[in-house]
């Protein structure tokens, strides 16, 4: 799943650690989400969306071929 | 709670429990070697290391609960690989003992064997997940 987390974080000039603190997750988790190595759970995705005042669809985008994955 | 805090809490419990585990095992082994204790007492004393093991296992469980979802996923994967590895080795060696007269290995080695495989698995899984250096543990 592609996401705009890195862009949104950069717009606010937050480090991965800062964003991690705001979301109550580790810096490693933020890095894994940003690099597409990990797709967050629905509660975490909602938390991210609320923090950036966007919808989940604004931040996360399903890539082609993922529908049946 | 951050992973760092969870790790610190885990280490506060794990280190003393591990020290007491090693000390109690050494004590039991020495008591056996020097015939200090009668056989029935040795049976009873042999359960003491398990008390400290239970403490560190409960600490490990608490640690996993306190991690965030991604770090939990890495831990669970490593634990599954540790379990799979030790079960495969125990099955193969057990069958070799039963069917081919291989020397009997003490069941005691199952726990250190599990933690060895789990530790190795975690290092590899964390590296593949892009968690580098001490960040994997803190």
N, CA and C atoms of all chains as a GROMACS GRO file, in nm:
protein
  621
    1UNK      N    1   0.084  -0.119   0.000
    1UNK     CA    2   0.000   0.000   0.000
    1UNK      C    3   0.088   0.126   0.000
    2UNK      N    4   0.058   0.217  -0.093
    2UNK     CA    5   0.136   0.342  -0.097
    2UNK      C    6   0.076   0.440   0.004
    3UNK      N    7   0.158   0.530   0.053
    3UNK     CA    8   0.103   0.631   0.144
    3UNK      C    9   0.180   0.763   0.134
    4UNK      N   10   0.116   0.868   0.187
    4UNK     CA   11   0.174   1.002   0.180
    4UNK      C   12   0.227   1.048   0.316
    5UNK      N   13   0.254   0.952   0.400
    5UNK     CA   14   0.292   0.985   0.537
    5UNK      C   15   0.420   1.069   0.542
    6UNK      N   16   0.517   1.030   0.460
    6UNK     CA   17   0.645   1.101   0.462
    6UNK      C   18   0.627   1.247   0.420
    7UNK      N   19   0.544   1.268   0.318
    7UNK     CA   20   0.518   1.404   0.268
    7UNK      C   21   0.448   1.486   0.375
    8UNK      N   22   0.343   1.428   0.434
    8UNK     CA   23   0.266   1.500   0.536
    8UNK      C   24   0.353   1.532   0.657
    9UNK      N   25   0.439   1.438   0.691
    9UNK     CA   26   0.529   1.460   0.805
    9UNK      C   27   0.629   1.572   0.772
   10UNK      N   28   0.682   1.568   0.649
   10UNK     CA   29   0.781   1.669   0.608
   10UNK      C   30   0.718   1.808   0.605
   11UNK      N   31   0.590   1.815   0.564
   11UNK     CA   32   0.520   1.944   0.560
   11UNK      C   33   0.515   2.010   0.698
   12UNK      N   34   0.509   1.925   0.799
   12UNK     CA   35   0.503   1.978   0.937
   12UNK      C   36   0.640   1.982   1.003
   13UNK      N   37   0.741   1.940   0.928
   13UNK     CA   38   0.878   1.941   0.977
   13UNK      C   39   0.895   1.854   1.102
   14UNK      N   40   0.825   1.741   1.100
   14UNK     CA   41   0.836   1.649   1.213
   14UNK      C   42   0.935   1.539   1.177
   15UNK      N   43   1.008   1.493   1.277
   15UNK     CA   44   1.095   1.377   1.256
   15UNK      C   45   1.010   1.251   1.272
   16UNK      N   46   1.066   1.138   1.233
   16UNK     CA   47   0.993   1.011   1.250
   16UNK      C   48   0.965   0.986   1.398
   17UNK      N   49   1.063   1.024   1.481
   17UNK     CA   50   1.047   1.004   1.626
   17UNK      C   51   0.934   1.091   1.681
   18UNK      N   52   0.926   1.216   1.632
   18UNK     CA   53   0.820   1.307   1.677
   18UNK      C   54   0.683   1.251   1.640
   19UNK      N   55   0.671   1.210   1.514
   19UNK     CA   56   0.543   1.153   1.469
   19UNK      C   57   0.509   1.027   1.549
   20UNK      N   58   0.612   0.945   1.572
   20UNK     CA   59   0.593   0.824   1.653
   20UNK      C   60   0.539   0.857   1.791
   21UNK      N   61   0.596   0.961   1.852
   21UNK     CA   62   0.548   1.002   1.985
   21UNK      C   63   0.402   1.047   1.980
   22UNK      N   64   0.368   1.122   1.876
   22UNK     CA   65   0.230   1.172   1.864
   22UNK      C   66   0.130   1.057   1.844
   23UNK      N   67   0.178   0.950   1.779
   23UNK     CA   68   0.087   0.838   1.750
   23UNK      C   69   0.104   0.724   1.852
   24UNK      N   70   0.197   0.742   1.945
   24UNK     CA   71   0.225   0.641   2.047
   24UNK      C   72   0.276   0.510   1.984
   25UNK      N   73   0.360   0.526   1.884
   25UNK     CA   74   0.427   0.409   1.825
   25UNK      C   75   0.576   0.442   1.814
   26UNK      N   76   0.656   0.340   1.780
   26UNK     CA   77   0.801   0.361   1.773
   26UNK      C   78   0.841   0.429   1.641
   27UNK      N   79   0.961   0.487   1.641
   27UNK     CA   80   1.016   0.547   1.520
   27UNK      C   81   1.028   0.439   1.411
   28UNK      N   82   1.061   0.318   1.454
   28UNK     CA   83   1.076   0.207   1.359
   28UNK      C   84   0.945   0.177   1.286
   29UNK      N   85   0.835   0.192   1.360
   29UNK     CA   86   0.704   0.166   1.299
   29UNK      C   87   0.672   0.272   1.194
   30UNK      N   88   0.702   0.397   1.226
   30UNK     CA   89   0.680   0.506   1.128
   30UNK      C   90   0.764   0.480   1.003
   31UNK      N   91   0.889   0.442   1.025
   31UNK     CA   92   0.978   0.414   0.912
   31UNK      C   93   0.923   0.299   0.826
   32UNK      N   94   0.876   0.194   0.893
   32UNK     CA   95   0.823   0.078   0.820
   32UNK      C   96   0.698   0.116   0.739
   33UNK      N   97   0.613   0.202   0.795
   33UNK     CA   98   0.493   0.245   0.722
   33UNK      C   99   0.533   0.332   0.602
   34UNK      N  100   0.622   0.428   0.628
   34UNK     CA  101   0.664   0.520   0.520
   34UNK      C  102   0.731   0.447   0.403
   35UNK      N  103   0.808   0.344   0.435
   35UNK     CA  104   0.879   0.272   0.329
   35UNK      C  105   0.794   0.161   0.268
   36UNK      N  106   0.670   0.149   0.315
   36UNK     CA  107   0.578   0.050   0.257
   36UNK      C  108   0.604  -0.092   0.302
   37UNK      N  109   0.687  -0.107   0.406
   37UNK     CA  110   0.716  -0.243   0.454
   37UNK      C  111   0.607  -0.294   0.546
   38UNK      N  112   0.527  -0.202   0.597
   38UNK     CA  113   0.422  -0.242   0.691
   38UNK      C  114   0.296  -0.159   0.667
   39UNK      N  115   0.183  -0.226   0.659
   39UNK     CA  116   0.054  -0.158   0.648
   39UNK      C  117  -0.007  -0.147   0.786
   40UNK      N  118  -0.038  -0.026   0.832
   40UNK     CA  119  -0.090  -0.013   0.969
   40UNK      C  120  -0.228  -0.076   0.985
   41UNK      N  121  -0.262  -0.106   1.110
   41UNK     CA  122  -0.396  -0.158   1.139
   41UNK      C  123  -0.497  -0.046   1.115
   42UNK      N  124  -0.624  -0.082   1.111
   42UNK     CA  125  -0.728   0.019   1.090
   42UNK      C  126  -0.729   0.125   1.203
   43UNK      N  127  -0.720   0.082   1.332
   43UNK     CA  128  -0.716   0.186   1.437
   43UNK      C  129  -0.598   0.283   1.421
   44UNK      N  130  -0.480   0.231   1.383
   44UNK     CA  131  -0.365   0.320   1.366
   44UNK      C  132  -0.384   0.410   1.243
   45UNK      N  133  -0.441   0.354   1.138
   45UNK     CA  134  -0.467   0.433   1.017
   45UNK      C  135  -0.564   0.549   1.049
   46UNK      N  136  -0.666   0.520   1.131
   46UNK     CA  137  -0.760   0.626   1.173
   46UNK      C  138  -0.688   0.732   1.257
   47UNK      N  139  -0.600   0.686   1.344
   47UNK     CA  140  -0.525   0.777   1.431
   47UNK      C  141  -0.438   0.870   1.346
   48UNK      N  142  -0.374   0.813   1.244
   48UNK     CA  143  -0.290   0.891   1.153
   48UNK      C  144  -0.377   0.995   1.080
   49UNK      N  145  -0.490   0.946   1.029
   49UNK     CA  146  -0.580   1.034   0.954
   49UNK      C  147  -0.628   1.151   1.041
   50UNK      N  148  -0.665   1.118   1.165
   50UNK     CA  149  -0.713   1.223   1.258
   50UNK      C  150  -0.603   1.325   1.287
   51UNK      N  151  -0.480   1.273   1.307
   51UNK     CA  152  -0.368   1.362   1.340
   51UNK      C  153  -0.342   1.462   1.226
   52UNK      N  154  -0.350   1.413   1.103
   52UNK     CA  155  -0.323   1.501   0.987
   52UNK      C  156  -0.450   1.567   0.934
   53UNK      N  157  -0.562   1.542   1.001
   53UNK     CA  158  -0.692   1.599   0.961
   53UNK      C  159  -0.723   1.569   0.814
   54UNK      N  160  -0.703   1.445   0.778
   54UNK     CA  161  -0.734   1.397   0.643
   54UNK      C  162  -0.818   1.270   0.657
   55UNK      N  163  -0.866   1.222   0.541
   55UNK     CA  164  -0.933   1.091   0.544
   55UNK      C  165  -0.826   0.984   0.522
   56UNK      N  166  -0.859   0.862   0.555
   56UNK     CA  167  -0.764   0.752   0.535
   56UNK      C  168  -0.726   0.743   0.386
   57UNK      N  169  -0.827   0.761   0.299
   57UNK     CA  170  -0.801   0.751   0.154
   57UNK      C  171  -0.707   0.861   0.105
   58UNK      N  172  -0.706   0.975   0.175
   58UNK     CA  173  -0.614   1.084   0.136
   58UNK      C  174  -0.469   1.044   0.164
   59UNK      N  175  -0.451   0.959   0.263
   59UNK     CA  176  -0.314   0.924   0.306
   59UNK      C  177  -0.269   0.791   0.247
   60UNK      N  178  -0.360   0.694   0.247
   60UNK     CA  179  -0.323   0.560   0.199
   60UNK      C  180  -0.391   0.531   0.066
   61UNK      N  181  -0.315   0.468  -0.020
   61UNK     CA  182  -0.368   0.437  -0.153
   61UNK      C  183  -0.334   0.292  -0.187
   62UNK      N  184  -0.440   0.218  -0.220
   62UNK     CA  185  -0.418   0.079  -0.255
   62UNK      C  186  -0.354   0.070  -0.392
   63UNK      N  187  -0.249  -0.013  -0.403
   63UNK     CA  188  -0.181  -0.026  -0.532
   63UNK      C  189  -0.251  -0.129  -0.618
   64UNK      N  190  -0.234  -0.120  -0.747
   64UNK     CA  191  -0.297  -0.214  -0.840
   64UNK      C  192  -0.254  -0.356  -0.806
   65UNK      N  193  -0.356  -0.446  -0.805
   65UNK     CA  194  -0.324  -0.586  -0.778
   65UNK      C  195  -0.331  -0.622  -0.631
   66UNK      N  196  -0.357  -0.524  -0.544
   66UNK     CA  197  -0.364  -0.551  -0.401
   66UNK      C  198  -0.504  -0.592  -0.355
   67UNK      N  199  -0.604  -0.573  -0.444
   67UNK     CA  200  -0.742  -0.596  -0.404
   67UNK      C  201  -0.764  -0.737  -0.348
   68UNK      N  202  -0.699  -0.835  -0.413
   68UNK     CA  203  -0.720  -0.973  -0.370
   68UNK      C  204  -0.604  -1.027  -0.287
   69UNK      N  205  -0.513  -0.938  -0.248
   69UNK     CA  206  -0.394  -0.985  -0.176
   69UNK      C  207  -0.428  -1.022  -0.033
   70UNK      N  208   0.275   0.342   2.581
   70UNK     CA  209   0.415   0.324   2.621
   70UNK      C  210   0.504   0.301   2.498
   71UNK      N  211   0.619   0.369   2.493
   71UNK     CA  212   0.706   0.352   2.377
   71UNK      C  213   0.784   0.221   2.389
   72UNK      N  214   0.841   0.180   2.276
   72UNK     CA  215   0.921   0.056   2.275
   72UNK      C  216   1.039   0.068   2.370
   73UNK      N  217   1.093   0.191   2.378
   73UNK     CA  218   1.210   0.214   2.464
   73UNK      C  219   1.174   0.187   2.611
   74UNK      N  220   1.059   0.242   2.653
   74UNK     CA  221   1.014   0.221   2.792
   74UNK      C  222   0.985   0.073   2.817
   75UNK      N  223   0.919   0.011   2.718
   75UNK     CA  224   0.884  -0.131   2.732
   75UNK      C  225   1.012  -0.214   2.747
   76UNK      N  226   1.113  -0.180   2.664
   76UNK     CA  227   1.239  -0.254   2.668
   76UNK      C  228   1.308  -0.235   2.803
   77UNK      N  229   1.305  -0.111   2.854
   77UNK     CA  230   1.368  -0.082   2.983
   77UNK      C  231   1.300  -0.161   3.095
   78UNK      N  232   1.166  -0.163   3.092
   78UNK     CA  233   1.091  -0.239   3.194
   78UNK      C  234   1.122  -0.388   3.184
   79UNK      N  235   1.134  -0.436   3.061
   79UNK     CA  236   1.164  -0.579   3.040
   79UNK      C  237   1.301  -0.612   3.095
   80UNK      N  238   1.400  -0.527   3.065
   80UNK     CA  239   1.537  -0.553   3.110
   80UNK      C  240   1.548  -0.549   3.263
   81UNK      N  241   1.470  -0.461   3.325
   81UNK     CA  242   1.471  -0.451   3.472
   81UNK      C  243   1.426  -0.582   3.536
   82UNK      N  244   1.340  -0.652   3.466
   82UNK     CA  245   1.290  -0.780   3.519
   82UNK      C  246   1.377  -0.896   3.469
   83UNK      N  247   1.414  -0.888   3.341
   83UNK     CA  248   1.485  -0.999   3.278
   83UNK      C  249   1.624  -1.022   3.338
   84UNK      N  250   1.701  -0.914   3.356
   84UNK     CA  251   1.840  -0.931   3.401
   84UNK      C  252   1.848  -0.998   3.539
   85UNK      N  253   1.776  -0.946   3.643
   85UNK     CA  254   1.784  -1.018   3.771
   85UNK      C  255   1.729  -1.160   3.764
   86UNK      N  256   1.620  -1.180   3.687
   86UNK     CA  257   1.562  -1.315   3.676
   86UNK      C  258   1.661  -1.409   3.609
   87UNK      N  259   1.732  -1.361   3.506
   87UNK     CA  260   1.830  -1.445   3.436
   87UNK      C  261   1.949  -1.477   3.527
   88UNK      N  262   1.995  -1.377   3.603
   88UNK     CA  263   2.106  -1.400   3.696
   88UNK      C  264   2.066  -1.506   3.799
   89UNK      N  265   1.947  -1.491   3.856
   89UNK     CA  266   1.900  -1.587   3.957
   89UNK      C  267   1.878  -1.726   3.895
   90UNK      N  268   1.836  -1.728   3.770
   90UNK     CA  269   1.818  -1.856   3.698
   90UNK      C  270   1.951  -1.928   3.685
   91UNK      N  271   2.054  -1.855   3.640
   91UNK     CA  272   2.188  -1.914   3.622
   91UNK      C  273   2.246  -1.957   3.758
   92UNK      N  274   2.231  -1.870   3.858
   92UNK     CA  275   2.283  -1.902   3.992
   92UNK      C  276   2.214  -2.028   4.047
   93UNK      N  277   2.082  -2.035   4.030
   93UNK     CA  278   2.009  -2.151   4.085
   93UNK      C  279   2.045  -2.279   4.011
   94UNK      N  280   2.065  -2.269   3.880
   94UNK     CA  281   2.104  -2.388   3.804
   94UNK      C  282   2.244  -2.433   3.847
   95UNK      N  283   2.334  -2.337   3.862
   95UNK     CA  284   2.470  -2.370   3.906
   95UNK      C  285   2.465  -2.434   4.045
   96UNK      N  286   2.381  -2.378   4.132
   96UNK     CA  287   2.366  -2.432   4.268
   96UNK      C  288   2.317  -2.576   4.265
   97UNK      N  289   2.216  -2.602   4.185
   97UNK     CA  290   2.160  -2.737   4.175
   97UNK      C  291   2.266  -2.833   4.119
   98UNK      N  292   2.338  -2.787   4.016
   98UNK     CA  293   2.441  -2.872   3.953
   98UNK      C  294   2.553  -2.904   4.053
   99UNK      N  295   2.592  -2.803   4.132
   99UNK     CA  296   2.698  -2.825   4.232
   99UNK      C  297   2.650  -2.920   4.343
  100UNK      N  298   2.524  -2.900   4.384
  100UNK     CA  299   2.467  -2.986   4.489
  100UNK      C  300   2.466  -3.131   4.442
  101UNK      N  301   2.439  -3.150   4.315
  101UNK     CA  302   2.437  -3.286   4.256
  101UNK      C  303   2.580  -3.341   4.247
  102UNK      N  304   2.672  -3.256   4.200
  102UNK     CA  305   2.810  -3.300   4.180
  102UNK      C  306   2.878  -3.339   4.312
  103UNK      N  307   2.848  -3.262   4.416
  103UNK     CA  308   2.915  -3.289   4.546
  103UNK      C  309   2.829  -3.371   4.642
  104UNK      N  310   2.718  -3.422   4.593
  104UNK     CA  311   2.629  -3.506   4.676
  104UNK      C  312   2.592  -3.439   4.808
  105UNK      N  313   2.565  -3.310   4.800
  105UNK     CA  314   2.533  -3.236   4.924
  105UNK      C  315   2.390  -3.270   4.970
  106UNK      N  316   2.301  -3.286   4.873
  106UNK     CA  317   2.159  -3.305   4.907
  106UNK      C  318   2.113  -3.447   4.873
  107UNK      N  319   2.020  -3.500   4.953
  107UNK     CA  320   1.964  -3.632   4.917
  107UNK      C  321   1.877  -3.620   4.792
  108UNK      N  322   1.858  -3.734   4.726
  108UNK     CA  323   1.787  -3.740   4.597
  108UNK      C  324   1.649  -3.670   4.599
  109UNK      N  325   1.562  -3.699   4.698
  109UNK     CA  326   1.429  -3.633   4.695
  109UNK      C  327   1.439  -3.480   4.704
  110UNK      N  328   1.537  -3.432   4.781
  110UNK     CA  329   1.553  -3.287   4.793
  110UNK      C  330   1.603  -3.230   4.660
  111UNK      N  331   1.689  -3.304   4.592
  111UNK     CA  332   1.739  -3.260   4.460
  111UNK      C  333   1.624  -3.242   4.362
  112UNK      N  334   1.527  -3.334   4.368
  112UNK     CA  335   1.409  -3.322   4.281
  112UNK      C  336   1.339  -3.189   4.307
  113UNK      N  337   1.320  -3.162   4.437
  113UNK     CA  338   1.249  -3.039   4.475
  113UNK      C  339   1.329  -2.914   4.435
  114UNK      N  340   1.460  -2.918   4.461
  114UNK     CA  341   1.546  -2.802   4.434
  114UNK      C  342   1.556  -2.776   4.283
  115UNK      N  343   1.544  -2.882   4.204
  115UNK     CA  344   1.553  -2.867   4.058
  115UNK      C  345   1.440  -2.781   4.000
  116UNK      N  346   1.334  -2.762   4.077
  116UNK     CA  347   1.223  -2.679   4.026
  116UNK      C  348   1.250  -2.529   4.045
  117UNK      N  349   1.349  -2.497   4.129
  117UNK     CA  350   1.375  -2.355   4.159
  117UNK      C  351   1.408  -2.272   4.034
  118UNK      N  352   1.499  -2.318   3.947
  118UNK     CA  353   1.528  -2.237   3.826
  118UNK      C  354   1.402  -2.204   3.745
  119UNK      N  355   1.305  -2.297   3.746
  119UNK     CA  356   1.182  -2.274   3.667
  119UNK      C  357   1.105  -2.153   3.719
  120UNK      N  358   1.118  -2.125   3.850
  120UNK     CA  359   1.048  -2.008   3.907
  120UNK      C  360   1.098  -1.881   3.839
  121UNK      N  361   1.232  -1.872   3.826
  121UNK     CA  362   1.289  -1.751   3.764
  121UNK      C  363   1.261  -1.747   3.613
  122UNK      N  364   1.252  -1.867   3.557
  122UNK     CA  365   1.218  -1.874   3.414
  122UNK      C  366   1.076  -1.822   3.391
  123UNK      N  367   0.984  -1.862   3.481
  123UNK     CA  368   0.844  -1.815   3.469
  123UNK      C  369   0.841  -1.662   3.478
  124UNK      N  370   0.924  -1.607   3.570
  124UNK     CA  371   0.927  -1.461   3.587
  124UNK      C  372   0.972  -1.394   3.457
  125UNK      N  373   1.081  -1.446   3.395
  125UNK     CA  374   1.127  -1.377   3.274
  125UNK      C  375   1.033  -1.402   3.156
  126UNK      N  376   0.966  -1.517   3.152
  126UNK     CA  377   0.870  -1.541   3.043
  126UNK      C  378   0.750  -1.446   3.057
  127UNK      N  379   0.703  -1.428   3.181
  127UNK     CA  380   0.593  -1.333   3.204
  127UNK      C  381   0.639  -1.191   3.167
  128UNK      N  382   0.765  -1.159   3.199
  128UNK     CA  383   0.821  -1.028   3.162
  128UNK      C  384   0.826  -1.011   3.011
  129UNK      N  385   0.861  -1.119   2.941
  129UNK     CA  386   0.867  -1.115   2.795
  129UNK      C  387   0.727  -1.094   2.737
  130UNK      N  388   0.628  -1.162   2.798
  130UNK     CA  389   0.490  -1.146   2.751
  130UNK      C  390   0.443  -1.001   2.771
  131UNK      N  391   0.474  -0.946   2.889
  131UNK     CA  392   0.437  -0.806   2.916
  131UNK      C  393   0.504  -0.713   2.816
  132UNK      N  394   0.632  -0.742   2.787
  132UNK     CA  395   0.709  -0.661   2.691
  132UNK      C  396   0.639  -0.659   2.555
  133UNK      N  397   0.596  -0.778   2.511
  133UNK     CA  398   0.530  -0.786   2.380
  133UNK      C  399   0.398  -0.708   2.381
  134UNK      N  400   0.321  -0.722   2.490
  134UNK     CA  401   0.195  -0.648   2.501
  134UNK      C  402   0.218  -0.497   2.495
  135UNK      N  403   0.330  -0.451   2.551
  135UNK     CA  404   0.355  -0.308   2.561
  135UNK      C  405   0.414  -0.248   2.432
  136UNK      N  406   0.459  -0.333   2.341
  136UNK     CA  407   0.513  -0.282   2.214
  136UNK      C  408   0.401  -0.235   2.124
  137UNK      N  409   0.437  -0.154   2.022
  137UNK     CA  410   0.334  -0.116   1.926
  137UNK      C  411   0.313  -0.231   1.826
  138UNK      N  412   0.212  -0.215   1.741
  138UNK     CA  413   0.169  -0.327   1.657
  138UNK      C  414   0.277  -0.380   1.563
  139UNK      N  415   0.360  -0.292   1.507
  139UNK     CA  416   0.463  -0.337   1.414
  139UNK      C  417   0.572  -0.416   1.487
  140UNK      N  418   0.617  -0.364   1.603
  140UNK     CA  419   0.720  -0.432   1.680
  140UNK      C  420   0.666  -0.565   1.736
  141UNK      N  421   0.536  -0.566   1.769
  141UNK     CA  422   0.473  -0.691   1.814
  141UNK      C  423   0.478  -0.796   1.704
  142UNK      N  424   0.452  -0.750   1.582
  142UNK     CA  425   0.451  -0.842   1.467
  142UNK      C  426   0.589  -0.907   1.451
  143UNK      N  427   0.694  -0.826   1.464
  143UNK     CA  428   0.831  -0.880   1.451
  143UNK      C  429   0.857  -0.983   1.560
  144UNK      N  430   0.814  -0.951   1.684
  144UNK     CA  431   0.836  -1.043   1.796
  144UNK      C  432   0.761  -1.175   1.774
  145UNK      N  433   0.636  -1.163   1.731
  145UNK     CA  434   0.555  -1.285   1.713
  145UNK      C  435   0.614  -1.373   1.602
  146UNK      N  436   0.660  -1.310   1.495
  146UNK     CA  437   0.723  -1.387   1.386
  146UNK      C  438   0.846  -1.461   1.438
  147UNK      N  439   0.929  -1.390   1.518
  147UNK     CA  440   1.052  -1.451   1.570
  147UNK      C  441   1.019  -1.564   1.666
  148UNK      N  442   0.916  -1.545   1.749
  148UNK     CA  443   0.876  -1.650   1.844
  148UNK      C  444   0.826  -1.773   1.767
  149UNK      N  445   0.748  -1.751   1.663
  149UNK     CA  446   0.699  -1.864   1.582
  149UNK      C  447   0.815  -1.940   1.519
  150UNK      N  448   0.914  -1.866   1.468
  150UNK     CA  449   1.030  -1.933   1.408
  150UNK      C  450   1.111  -2.007   1.515
  151UNK      N  451   1.122  -1.944   1.635
  151UNK     CA  452   1.192  -2.010   1.745
  151UNK      C  453   1.123  -2.141   1.783
  152UNK      N  454   0.990  -2.136   1.793
  152UNK     CA  455   0.913  -2.256   1.828
  152UNK      C  456   0.925  -2.362   1.719
  153UNK      N  457   0.911  -2.317   1.594
  153UNK     CA  458   0.920  -2.412   1.483
  153UNK      C  459   1.058  -2.477   1.482
  154UNK      N  460   1.162  -2.396   1.498
  154UNK     CA  461   1.299  -2.448   1.494
  154UNK      C  462   1.324  -2.551   1.603
  155UNK      N  463   1.283  -2.518   1.726
  155UNK     CA  464   1.312  -2.609   1.838
  155UNK      C  465   1.225  -2.735   1.829
  156UNK      N  466   1.102  -2.722   1.777
  156UNK     CA  467   1.017  -2.840   1.762
  156UNK      C  468   1.072  -2.934   1.654
  157UNK      N  469   1.123  -2.875   1.547
  157UNK     CA  470   1.181  -2.957   1.439
  157UNK      C  471   1.304  -3.031   1.492
  158UNK      N  472   1.392  -2.958   1.562
  158UNK     CA  473   1.513  -3.022   1.615
  158UNK      C  474   1.476  -3.131   1.716
  159UNK      N  475   1.380  -3.100   1.808
  159UNK     CA  476   1.339  -3.198   1.910
  159UNK      C  477   1.278  -3.322   1.844
  160UNK      N  478   1.200  -3.302   1.739
  160UNK     CA  479   1.138  -3.416   1.671
  160UNK      C  480   1.244  -3.503   1.603
  161UNK      N  481   1.333  -3.437   1.529
  161UNK     CA  482   1.436  -3.512   1.456
  161UNK      C  483   1.526  -3.587   1.556
  162UNK      N  484   1.575  -3.513   1.658
  162UNK     CA  485   1.666  -3.578   1.754
  162UNK      C  486   1.593  -3.686   1.834
  163UNK      N  487   1.469  -3.658   1.872
  163UNK     CA  488   1.390  -3.756   1.948
  163UNK      C  489   1.372  -3.885   1.869
  164UNK      N  490   1.344  -3.872   1.742
  164UNK     CA  491   1.326  -3.991   1.658
  164UNK      C  492   1.459  -4.065   1.641
  165UNK      N  493   1.567  -3.987   1.631
  165UNK     CA  494   1.699  -4.052   1.619
  165UNK      C  495   1.733  -4.128   1.747
  166UNK      N  496   1.690  -4.074   1.862
  166UNK     CA  497   1.711  -4.144   1.990
  166UNK      C  498   1.631  -4.274   1.994
  167UNK      N  499   1.505  -4.264   1.951
  167UNK     CA  500   1.414  -4.380   1.959
  167UNK      C  501   1.450  -4.485   1.855
  168UNK      N  502   1.479  -4.439   1.734
  168UNK     CA  503   1.494  -4.533   1.622
  168UNK      C  504   1.640  -4.571   1.591
  169UNK      N  505   1.733  -4.481   1.627
  169UNK     CA  506   1.869  -4.507   1.581
  169UNK      C  507   1.974  -4.497   1.692
  170UNK      N  508   1.931  -4.509   1.815
  170UNK     CA  509   2.023  -4.510   1.930
  170UNK      C  510   2.115  -4.388   1.938
  171UNK      N  511   2.064  -4.273   1.899
  171UNK     CA  512   2.144  -4.150   1.916
  171UNK      C  513   2.154  -4.120   2.065
  172UNK      N  514   2.263  -4.055   2.110
  172UNK     CA  515   2.275  -4.026   2.253
  172UNK      C  516   2.161  -3.935   2.302
  173UNK      N  517   2.112  -3.962   2.423
  173UNK     CA  518   1.999  -3.884   2.476
  173UNK      C  519   2.044  -3.743   2.514
  174UNK      N  520   1.972  -3.644   2.463
  174UNK     CA  521   2.001  -3.504   2.499
  174UNK      C  522   1.906  -3.462   2.611
  175UNK      N  523   1.956  -3.393   2.715
  175UNK     CA  524   1.863  -3.349   2.820
  175UNK      C  525   1.757  -3.254   2.765
  176UNK      N  526   1.634  -3.275   2.809
  176UNK     CA  527   1.522  -3.190   2.765
  176UNK      C  528   1.546  -3.044   2.807
  177UNK      N  529   1.628  -3.027   2.909
  177UNK     CA  530   1.665  -2.894   2.960
  177UNK      C  531   1.709  -2.800   2.848
  178UNK      N  532   1.773  -2.854   2.743
  178UNK     CA  533   1.826  -2.769   2.636
  178UNK      C  534   1.720  -2.708   2.546
  179UNK      N  535   1.595  -2.749   2.565
  179UNK     CA  536   1.487  -2.696   2.480
  179UNK      C  537   1.475  -2.543   2.497
  180UNK      N  538   1.479  -2.496   2.622
  180UNK     CA  539   1.460  -2.351   2.646
  180UNK      C  540   1.576  -2.267   2.589
  181UNK      N  541   1.703  -2.301   2.626
  181UNK     CA  542   1.812  -2.223   2.564
  181UNK      C  543   1.811  -2.235   2.412
  182UNK      N  544   1.774  -2.354   2.362
  182UNK     CA  545   1.767  -2.374   2.216
  182UNK      C  546   1.663  -2.285   2.153
  183UNK      N  547   1.545  -2.276   2.218
  183UNK     CA  548   1.439  -2.190   2.167
  183UNK      C  549   1.486  -2.045   2.163
  184UNK      N  550   1.546  -1.999   2.275
  184UNK     CA  551   1.585  -1.858   2.282
  184UNK      C  552   1.697  -1.827   2.183
  185UNK      N  553   1.783  -1.925   2.157
  185UNK     CA  554   1.890  -1.904   2.059
  185UNK      C  555   1.830  -1.885   1.919
  186UNK      N  556   1.739  -1.974   1.882
  186UNK     CA  557   1.677  -1.965   1.748
  186UNK      C  558   1.590  -1.839   1.738
  187UNK      N  559   1.513  -1.812   1.844
  187UNK     CA  560   1.429  -1.692   1.846
  187UNK      C  561   1.514  -1.566   1.830
  188UNK      N  562   1.626  -1.559   1.903
  188UNK     CA  563   1.715  -1.442   1.896
  188UNK      C  564   1.770  -1.422   1.756
  189UNK      N  565   1.818  -1.531   1.698
  189UNK     CA  566   1.871  -1.523   1.560
  189UNK      C  567   1.761  -1.481   1.463
  190UNK      N  568   1.644  -1.544   1.479
  190UNK     CA  569   1.531  -1.512   1.390
  190UNK      C  570   1.494  -1.364   1.403
  191UNK      N  571   1.494  -1.312   1.526
  191UNK     CA  572   1.455  -1.172   1.546
  191UNK      C  573   1.552  -1.077   1.476
  192UNK      N  574   1.684  -1.109   1.488
  192UNK     CA  575   1.784  -1.023   1.423
  192UNK      C  576   1.759  -1.019   1.272
  193UNK      N  577   1.734  -1.136   1.212
  193UNK     CA  578   1.713  -1.144   1.067
  193UNK      C  579   1.581  -1.075   1.028
  194UNK      N  580   1.474  -1.104   1.104
  194UNK     CA  581   1.343  -1.045   1.073
  194UNK      C  582   1.348  -0.892   1.085
  195UNK      N  583   1.413  -0.844   1.193
  195UNK     CA  584   1.420  -0.698   1.214
  195UNK      C  585   1.500  -0.633   1.101
  196UNK      N  586   1.608  -0.698   1.060
  196UNK     CA  587   1.692  -0.642   0.953
  196UNK      C  588   1.612  -0.636   0.822
  197UNK      N  589   1.540  -0.744   0.794
  197UNK     CA  590   1.460  -0.749   0.670
  197UNK      C  591   1.346  -0.647   0.673
  198UNK      N  592   1.298  -0.615   0.794
  198UNK     CA  593   1.189  -0.518   0.806
  198UNK      C  594   1.241  -0.375   0.807
  199UNK      N  595   1.371  -0.361   0.792
  199UNK     CA  596   1.428  -0.227   0.785
  199UNK      C  597   1.458  -0.165   0.920
  200UNK      N  598   1.452  -0.246   1.026
  200UNK     CA  599   1.484  -0.198   1.161
  200UNK      C  600   1.631  -0.230   1.185
  201UNK      N  601   1.710  -0.124   1.188
  201UNK     CA  602   1.855  -0.148   1.192
  201UNK      C  603   1.914  -0.115   1.328
  202UNK      N  604   2.027  -0.178   1.357
  202UNK     CA  605   2.105  -0.150   1.478
  202UNK      C  606   2.026  -0.170   1.605
  203UNK      N  607   2.055  -0.086   1.705
  203UNK     CA  608   1.990  -0.100   1.834
  203UNK      C  609   1.844  -0.060   1.829
  204UNK      N  610   1.804   0.005   1.721
  204UNK     CA  611   1.663   0.043   1.706
  204UNK      C  612   1.570  -0.076   1.711
  205UNK      N  613   1.626  -0.193   1.680
  205UNK     CA  614   1.544  -0.314   1.681
  205UNK      C  615   1.508  -0.355   1.823
  206UNK      N  616   1.587  -0.308   1.918
  206UNK     CA  617   1.568  -0.355   2.056
  206UNK      C  618   1.524  -0.244   2.150
  207UNK      N  619   1.537  -0.117   2.106
  207UNK     CA  620   1.505  -0.005   2.195
  207UNK      C  621   1.380   0.069   2.149
   0.00000   0.00000   0.00000
